[in-house]
Amino acid sequence: MSRQIYPLLIAQFLSAFADNAILFTVIAMVMQSAQLASWYVPALQSVFLVAFVLLAPWVGGFADHHPKSRVLIIANLIKAAGAGLLLLQVEPLLAYCVVGMGAAIYSPAKYGILPELAGHEFLVKANSWIEGSTILAILLGMVIGARVADYSVTWALAGTIVLFVTSAVVTLALPARVSQHSDSGSRIMAFGRQIGQFFTTPRSRFAIIGASLFWAAAATLRVIIVAWAPLVLMSRNATEIAELTLFLAVGIIAGSALVPRLIPLEHLRRARFPAYLMALFIFGLSLTDSLWPARFVLFFIGMMGGMFIVPVNATLQELGQQSIGSGSAVALQGFFQNLTMLASVGGYTYAASQNADPVLAMLTLGAVVFISTFLVSLRLPNRQLQPAG
C-alpha cells in the first residue's frame, strides 16, 4: 500500500477531530442555555445533513473532475469558515449548515482518493485504517471538545478553526491527480443517470442502502443518547455524554480492525450478520439503567457497526471506480445515506418536540435496523466480486 496514505490519515484525523469538537461545542452551548429547547440538538444535526442532500449532484463530479487532494483543502477551509461564524455568534443553525457544506464536499474526495492510493488487494485494509483513525478522532474530538467547551466555548471554536487549517496544510502532501475529465450538460440529469446506472446490481444496491441504514441508525442513536443519558443515567453536562459515547467510538475502532480478515470484498454477504447484532444491542441499550452496562453495550454496538460499514464502503468505492467514478459513487452514497439520516433524525426531532420517551425511541430504532437489514440482504448474491482486470 502506498505510503501516500499516511498524509491522508493525518489530515482526516485532524478534520474529523474538529468536526466532532464542533458538534459537542454546540451541544454544550445548548445545555448551558435556558432559551434553547431539547429539540435544538437534533435540529442542528438535521441542518448539517441538508447540505449533503442538496449538494450531492455536484460534489461527486467536483471530486472526480479535480485533484481530490485540492478538493479536501477547499472543504476544510469551508468548515473552518462555519466554525468562524459560530465564533462570531451567528445563528448556530445557519453556521452549522456551512460546516455541513464543507463536510459534504470533503466526503467524496476523502473516500474517492482511496482507490488511487490502494489497489483492490489493500482497499478493505485502507478503509479499515481510515475508519479506525476517523473513529479515534471522533473519540478524542468528543471528549476533548466537550471538556474545552464546558470550560470555554470561545476556546473550543478557536481550536477547531486551527485544526481545520492544519488539516488543509497536511493535505498538500497528497498527489494532485484528476481521474476524469469534466462532463458537459446538467449535473442534475447526470446525477439521475448515475443513480440508474449504479442501482443495476444487487451488490451496488446493498452498498448504497446498507451504508444509508448504518449512518441513519448512528445519527439517530447519537441524538437519542443526548436525551436518554440525562433521563436514565442522570448525566449532567456535555462532557459526561461525550464520555458515554466514547465507548461507542472505541467499539467501532475494534470492529474496523477485526473486519479485514473476517469480511473480505469477496464475501460481502457476511456483513449482514454484524448488522443484525447491532440491532439487538440497540434493543439491549434501551433496557439498561446504569452506567457501566450502558458503556459495555455501546461498545458492542460500535464494534458491530464497524464490522458492517468497512466492507460496505470498500465495495462501493471499487464498484464506483469501475463505473461512474469513485468520487461520484461516494457522493451518491452520501445523498442516500444523508437523506435517510435527515428523515430519521427529522422524525426524532419531531417526536422530541412532542415529548416522546427516548427509551421507546431507542426500542423503535433497534426494530427498524433489524427489519431493514433483513430486507436489504434478501437479494444479495453469494457469488464473488471479481477485481477489475
C-alpha positions in Angstrom: 0.0 0.0 0.0 1.3 3.4 -1.0 3.0 5.5 1.7 0.9 8.4 0.5 -1.9 7.2 2.6 -0.2 8.4 5.7 -0.7 12.2 5.0 -4.4 11.3 4.3 -4.7 9.5 7.6 -3.2 12.6 9.5 -5.3 15.1 7.5 -8.5 13.1 8.0 -7.8 12.6 11.8 -7.4 16.4 12.3 -10.5 17.2 10.3 -12.7 14.5 11.9 -11.4 15.6 15.4 -12.5 19.2 14.6 -15.9 18.0 13.2 -16.8 16.3 16.4 -15.4 19.0 18.7 -17.7 21.5 17.0 -20.7 19.2 17.5 -20.1 18.8 21.2 -19.3 22.5 21.5 -22.8 23.3 20.1 -24.3 20.6 22.5 -22.5 22.4 25.4 -24.0 25.7 24.1 -27.5 24.2 24.2 -27.0 22.6 27.6 -25.7 25.9 29.0 -28.6 28.0 27.6 -32.0 28.2 29.1 -33.5 29.6 25.9 -32.7 26.6 23.6 -35.2 23.7 23.8 -34.4 20.0 23.8 -35.2 19.7 20.1 -32.4 22.1 19.2 -29.6 19.4 19.0 -31.5 17.1 16.6 -32.4 20.2 14.6 -28.7 21.1 14.3 -28.0 17.6 13.1 -30.7 18.0 10.5 -29.4 21.2 9.0 -26.0 19.6 8.8 -27.4 16.8 6.8 -29.4 19.1 4.4 -26.2 20.2 2.9 -25.2 16.6 1.9 -28.6 16.0 0.2 -28.7 19.3 -1.7 -25.1 19.3 -2.9 -25.0 15.6 -3.8 -25.5 16.1 -7.6 -22.4 18.3 -7.7 -19.9 17.2 -5.1 -19.1 13.8 -6.6 -18.3 15.2 -10.1 -16.4 18.0 -8.4 -14.2 15.4 -6.7 -13.7 13.3 -9.8 -13.0 16.2 -12.2 -10.5 18.0 -9.9 -7.5 16.8 -7.9 -9.1 15.2 -4.8 -6.3 16.4 -2.6 -7.1 20.0 -3.5 -10.9 19.4 -3.0 -10.0 18.3 0.5 -8.3 21.6 1.2 -11.2 23.6 -0.1 -13.6 21.6 2.1 -11.5 22.1 5.2 -11.4 25.9 4.6 -15.3 25.9 4.3 -15.6 24.0 7.5 -13.2 26.5 9.2 -15.5 29.3 7.9 -18.5 27.7 9.5 -16.6 27.4 12.8 -15.7 31.1 12.5 -19.4 32.0 12.1 -20.2 30.2 15.3 -17.3 32.1 17.0 -18.9 35.3 15.7 -22.2 34.2 17.3 -24.1 33.9 14.1 -27.3 31.8 14.5 -25.9 28.2 15.2 -28.4 26.6 12.8 -27.0 28.7 9.9 -23.3 28.4 10.9 -23.5 24.6 11.4 -25.1 24.3 7.9 -22.0 25.9 6.5 -19.9 23.3 8.3 -22.2 20.7 6.7 -21.5 22.1 3.3 -17.7 21.7 3.8 -18.3 18.1 5.1 -20.4 17.3 2.0 -17.6 18.4 -0.3 -15.0 16.6 1.8 -16.6 13.2 1.9 -16.4 12.1 -1.8 -12.8 13.3 -2.1 -11.8 11.5 1.2 -13.2 8.2 0.2 -12.8 8.6 -3.6 -9.0 9.1 -3.3 -8.5 5.7 -1.5 -8.7 3.6 -4.7 -6.0 5.8 -6.2 -3.7 5.1 -3.2 -4.6 1.4 -2.6 -5.4 -1.2 -5.1 -8.1 -3.9 -4.9 -5.9 -6.1 -2.6 -5.5 -3.4 0.0 -8.7 -1.5 -0.3 -10.5 -3.0 2.7 -7.4 -2.5 4.7 -7.1 1.1 3.7 -10.8 1.6 4.6 -10.1 0.0 7.9 -7.3 2.4 8.6 -9.4 5.4 7.6 -12.4 4.3 9.7 -10.1 3.5 12.7 -8.3 6.8 12.5 -11.6 8.6 12.0 -13.3 7.0 15.0 -10.2 7.7 17.1 -10.6 11.3 16.1 -14.3 11.2 16.9 -13.5 9.8 20.3 -10.9 12.4 21.1 -12.9 15.2 19.5 -16.0 14.4 21.5 -14.2 14.2 24.9 -11.7 17.0 24.5 -14.1 19.2 22.6 -16.8 18.8 25.2 -14.3 19.4 28.1 -12.9 22.6 26.5 -16.4 23.8 25.6 -17.7 23.2 29.1 -14.8 25.5 30.2 -14.9 28.0 27.3 -17.0 27.8 24.1 -14.7 30.5 22.5 -11.6 28.5 23.1 -13.2 25.4 21.7 -14.3 27.0 18.5 -10.9 28.7 18.0 -9.2 25.3 18.4 -11.4 23.8 15.7 -10.5 26.5 13.2 -6.8 25.8 13.8 -7.4 22.1 13.3 -9.2 22.6 10.0 -6.5 24.8 8.7 -3.7 22.4 9.8 -5.5 19.5 8.1 -5.6 21.6 4.8 -1.9 22.2 5.1 -1.1 18.5 5.6 -3.2 17.6 2.6 -0.7 19.4 0.4 1.5 16.3 0.7 -1.0 14.2 -1.3 -0.7 13.8 -5.0 -2.8 16.0 -7.3 -4.4 13.7 -9.8 -7.5 14.0 -11.9 -9.3 10.7 -12.5 -12.0 12.0 -15.0 -12.5 14.9 -17.3 -15.4 17.3 -16.8 -18.7 16.4 -18.4 -20.9 18.9 -20.2 -24.6 19.2 -19.5 -26.8 19.3 -16.5 -25.3 17.9 -13.3 -28.9 17.1 -12.1 -29.5 15.0 -15.2 -26.1 13.3 -14.9 -26.8 12.5 -11.3 -30.1 10.9 -12.2 -28.3 8.7 -14.8 -25.7 7.7 -12.2 -28.4 6.6 -9.8 -29.9 4.4 -12.6 -26.5 3.0 -13.6 -25.3 2.3 -10.1 -28.5 0.6 -8.9 -28.4 -2.1 -11.6 -26.6 -4.8 -9.5 -27.6 -6.2 -6.1 -24.1 -5.5 -4.7 -24.2 -1.8 -5.5 -27.7 -1.5 -4.2 -26.7 -3.3 -1.0 -23.7 -0.9 -0.6 -25.8 2.2 -1.0 -28.8 1.1 1.1 -26.6 -0.7 3.7 -24.4 2.4 4.3 -27.6 4.6 4.5 -29.0 2.2 7.1 -25.8 2.3 9.2 -25.4 6.1 9.2 -29.1 6.8 9.8 -29.0 4.5 12.8 -25.8 6.0 14.1 -27.0 9.6 13.7 -30.4 8.9 15.3 -28.8 6.9 18.2 -26.4 9.8 18.9 -29.3 12.4 19.3 -31.4 9.9 21.3 -28.5 9.5 23.7 -28.4 13.3 24.3 -32.0 13.0 25.7 -31.7 9.5 27.1 -28.5 9.9 29.2 -29.7 12.7 31.4 -33.1 11.0 31.9 -31.9 7.4 32.6 -28.2 7.8 33.7 -28.5 11.3 35.2 -25.8 12.8 33.0 -25.4 16.4 33.8 -23.3 18.0 31.0 -21.8 17.6 27.5 -18.6 16.0 29.0 -20.5 13.1 30.6 -22.4 12.5 27.4 -19.2 12.6 25.4 -17.6 10.1 27.7 -20.5 7.8 27.4 -20.4 7.8 23.6 -16.6 7.3 23.8 -17.4 3.6 24.3 -19.3 3.5 21.0 -16.3 5.0 19.2 -13.9 2.5 20.8 -16.2 -0.3 19.6 -16.1 1.0 16.0 -12.3 1.1 16.1 -12.2 -2.5 17.3 -14.7 -3.7 14.7 -12.8 -1.8 11.9 -9.6 -3.5 13.0 -11.1 -7.0 13.0 -13.1 -6.9 9.8 -10.5 -7.2 7.0 -9.8 -10.8 7.9 -13.4 -11.7 8.6 -15.3 -10.0 5.7 -13.1 -9.5 2.6 -14.7 -8.0 -0.5 -15.3 -11.4 -2.0 -17.7 -12.3 0.9 -19.8 -9.1 1.3 -22.9 -11.1 2.2 -21.3 -11.8 5.6 -21.7 -8.1 6.5 -25.4 -8.7 7.3 -24.6 -10.6 10.5 -22.9 -7.7 12.4 -25.8 -5.5 11.3 -28.3 -7.9 12.9 -26.3 -8.0 16.1 -26.0 -4.2 16.1 -29.9 -4.0 16.1 -30.1 -6.5 19.0 -27.5 -4.5 21.1 -29.6 -1.3 20.5 -32.5 -3.2 22.0 -30.3 -4.1 24.9 -29.2 -0.5 25.4 -32.8 0.6 25.8 -33.2 -1.9 28.7 -30.1 -0.7 30.7 -30.4 1.8 33.5 -26.9 2.1 34.9 -23.6 3.5 33.7 -21.3 0.6 33.2 -23.8 -1.8 31.5 -24.6 1.1 29.1 -21.0 1.6 28.3 -20.4 -2.1 27.5 -23.5 -2.3 25.3 -22.4 0.9 23.4 -19.0 -0.7 22.9 -20.6 -3.8 21.2 -23.0 -1.6 19.1 -19.9 0.2 17.8 -18.0 -3.0 17.2 -20.8 -4.5 15.1 -21.2 -1.2 13.2 -17.5 -1.0 12.4 -17.6 -4.6 11.1 -20.5 -3.7 8.9 -19.6 -0.4 7.4 -15.9 -1.0 6.4 -16.6 -3.7 3.8 -19.7 -1.9 2.6 -17.6 1.3 2.0 -14.8 -0.7 0.2 -17.3 -2.4 -2.1 -18.9 0.9 -3.0 -15.6 2.6 -3.8 -14.4 -0.3 -6.0 -17.7 -0.6 -7.9 -17.7 3.2 -8.3 -14.2 3.3 -9.7 -15.2 0.6 -12.2 -18.3 2.5 -13.4 -19.3 6.1 -12.5 -16.1 7.2 -10.7 -15.2 6.6 -7.1 -16.0 10.2 -6.0 -19.4 10.2 -7.8 -20.2 6.8 -6.1 -19.3 8.2 -2.7 -21.5 11.3 -3.4 -24.3 9.0 -4.5 -23.9 7.1 -1.3 -23.8 10.4 0.6 -27.0 11.5 -1.0 -29.0 8.4 0.0 -27.4 8.0 3.5 -27.9 11.6 4.4 -31.4 11.6 3.0 -32.2 8.7 5.3 -30.3 10.3 8.2 -32.3 13.5 7.6 -35.6 11.5 7.6 -34.7 9.6 10.8 -33.2 12.5 12.7 -36.0 14.8 11.5 -38.6 12.2 12.6 -36.9 12.0 16.1 -36.7 15.9 16.2 -40.5 16.0 15.8 -41.0 13.2 18.3 -38.8 15.0 20.8 -40.8 18.2 20.3 -43.8 16.2 21.3 -42.0 14.9 24.4 -41.5 11.4 23.1 -39.9 8.9 25.5 -36.3 8.3 24.5 -36.4 4.7 25.7 -39.3 3.9 23.3 -37.4 5.8 20.6 -34.4 3.5 21.1 -36.5 0.4 21.0 -38.1 1.6 17.8 -34.6 2.3 16.3 -33.5 -1.3 17.1 -36.5 -2.8 15.4 -36.1 -0.6 12.3 -32.4 -1.6 12.0 -33.2 -5.4 12.3 -36.1 -5.4 9.8 -34.2 -3.1 7.3 -31.1 -5.3 7.4 -33.3 -8.4 6.5 -34.9 -6.6 3.6 -31.7 -5.1 2.0 -29.9 -8.5 2.3 -32.6 -10.6 0.6 -31.2 -10.4 -3.0 -27.6 -10.1 -2.1 -25.8 -12.9 -4.1 -23.3 -15.4 -2.8 -21.1 -15.1 -5.9 -17.8 -13.4 -5.5 -16.9 -9.9 -6.5 -14.1 -10.0 -9.1 -11.4 -7.4 -9.1 -11.1 -5.2 -12.2 -8.8 -6.7 -14.7 
